Structures are given as structure tokens and as C-alpha cells.
Amino acid sequence: MPNVRSNEQTFHVLDIGCGINKHPGAIGLDRSLNTRADIIADLDRFPYPLRDSSFREVRAIHVIEHVSDVIRMMEEVHRLLTPGGRVFIVTPHYTDFSSFCDPTHRWHLN
């Protein structure tokens, strides 16, 4: 894939932390090579290698609980969204046992 930062096109969906279940038609961003990601990057290093206002929707499904700085990640999501864009975040609720099952969870959110 070409460097998205220099591409002037606006994309529909960015799937941050896509893993192997990347949202159909989305551009996947993940830190692992063993995924369906189009872009490999450390999700704790900012900025992500994408240009401002590149996406109409950003998805982060079961990833925000793994990042080191939730606020900084949300600022980055805001930077990547077009005006009026949508954010879709899913995370285990802190009261659910699944929030504590994974030792890589840094945050327990609601």
C-alpha cells in the first residue's frame, strides 16, 4: 500500500487494532505482522502514519484497553477523522470478568 500520509484521498473507515478480523473494506492499522493490517505501526507512538482528516469513520474494537495513553489515542482519532466523522469503540466493561482475563489490558473502562 502506498504511504497514506501523502495520499490526498479520504478513506471511509480506519480499523485501529484490526487484528485478523479487519472490518470489511477498512484500512487496518495494527502493531502485529500476524494480522490483516494494511499499515503496521506501534499504537503507542504518535502520530500514526496517516494524514489529518483522512477517514469518515474510525473503529477501535477491543484495543483501547491495551494502549498506554487513552487520551492521546483519542486525540489521534480526532485528528484522523473528517469533520462530522464517526468513532466506534468497543471495550470490555470494567465489571465484566473479561476485563481482567487478559494481562495485556492496561485499563478497565466503562
C-alpha positions as CSV (number, residue, x, y, z in Angstrom):
1,M,0.0,0.0,0.0
2,P,1.3,3.5,-0.8
3,N,2.1,5.9,2.1
4,V,-1.3,7.0,3.1
5,R,0.1,10.2,4.6
6,S,1.0,11.6,1.2
7,N,-2.3,10.4,-0.4
8,E,-4.9,13.1,-0.9
9,Q,-7.8,10.7,-0.9
10,T,-10.2,10.5,2.0
11,F,-11.0,6.9,3.1
12,H,-14.2,5.6,4.6
13,V,-13.0,3.5,7.6
14,L,-9.9,3.1,9.7
15,D,-9.8,0.0,11.8
16,I,-7.3,0.6,14.6
17,G,-6.0,-2.6,16.2
18,C,-7.8,-4.6,13.4
19,G,-6.1,-7.9,14.2
20,I,-7.3,-10.8,12.0
21,N,-10.9,-9.6,12.0
22,K,-10.5,-6.3,10.0
23,H,-13.7,-4.6,9.2
24,P,-14.7,-5.3,5.6
25,G,-13.4,-2.5,3.3
26,A,-11.5,-0.7,6.0
27,I,-7.8,0.2,6.2
28,G,-6.4,-1.8,9.0
29,L,-3.8,-0.4,11.4
30,D,-2.2,-2.8,13.9
31,R,1.2,-3.3,15.6
32,S,1.4,-7.0,14.8
33,L,2.5,-8.5,11.5
34,N,0.2,-11.5,12.1
35,T,-2.9,-9.6,11.3
36,R,-4.8,-8.3,8.2
37,A,-3.4,-4.8,8.8
38,D,-2.6,-2.7,5.8
39,I,-0.3,-0.5,8.0
40,I,1.9,-1.8,10.7
41,A,2.7,0.8,13.4
42,D,3.2,0.9,17.2
43,L,-0.2,2.1,18.5
44,D,1.6,3.8,21.5
45,R,3.7,6.0,19.2
46,F,2.1,9.2,17.8
47,P,1.3,10.4,15.3
48,Y,0.1,7.4,13.4
49,P,1.5,7.4,9.8
50,L,-1.7,8.8,8.3
51,R,-2.7,12.3,7.3
52,D,-5.1,14.6,9.1
53,S,-8.9,14.2,8.3
54,S,-8.3,11.0,6.3
55,F,-11.3,8.9,7.5
56,R,-15.1,9.3,7.8
57,E,-15.1,6.6,10.5
58,V,-12.6,5.2,12.9
59,R,-13.2,1.9,14.7
60,A,-11.3,0.6,17.7
61,I,-12.7,-2.8,18.7
62,H,-11.1,-4.2,21.9
63,V,-8.0,-2.2,21.5
64,I,-8.3,1.0,23.6
65,E,-7.8,-1.0,26.8
66,H,-4.4,-2.0,25.6
67,V,-2.8,1.4,24.7
68,S,-0.6,3.2,27.2
69,D,-2.3,6.6,26.8
70,V,-6.1,6.5,26.2
71,I,-6.4,10.4,26.0
72,R,-3.6,10.6,23.4
73,M,-5.1,7.9,21.3
74,M,-8.4,9.7,21.3
75,E,-6.7,12.9,20.3
76,E,-5.1,10.9,17.4
77,V,-8.5,9.5,16.4
78,H,-9.9,13.1,16.4
79,R,-7.0,14.2,14.1
80,L,-7.7,11.4,11.7
81,L,-11.4,11.9,11.4
82,T,-13.1,14.2,8.8
83,P,-15.4,16.9,10.3
84,G,-18.6,15.1,11.4
85,G,-16.9,11.7,11.3
86,R,-17.9,8.8,13.5
87,V,-16.0,6.9,16.1
88,F,-17.0,3.3,17.1
89,I,-15.2,2.0,20.2
90,V,-15.8,-1.4,22.0
91,T,-14.1,-2.3,25.2
92,P,-14.9,-4.8,28.0
93,H,-16.8,-3.1,30.8
94,Y,-14.7,-3.0,33.9
95,T,-17.2,-5.0,35.9
96,D,-17.1,-7.9,33.4
97,F,-14.7,-10.8,34.2
98,S,-13.3,-10.4,30.6
99,S,-11.8,-7.1,31.6
100,F,-9.4,-8.8,33.9
101,C,-8.7,-12.0,31.9
102,D,-6.1,-10.5,29.6
103,P,-2.8,-9.5,31.2
104,T,-2.2,-7.0,28.4
105,H,-5.2,-4.9,29.5
106,R,-3.8,-1.6,30.9
107,W,-7.2,0.0,31.5
108,H,-10.5,-1.2,32.9
109,L,-13.1,1.1,31.4
110,N,-16.9,1.6,31.3
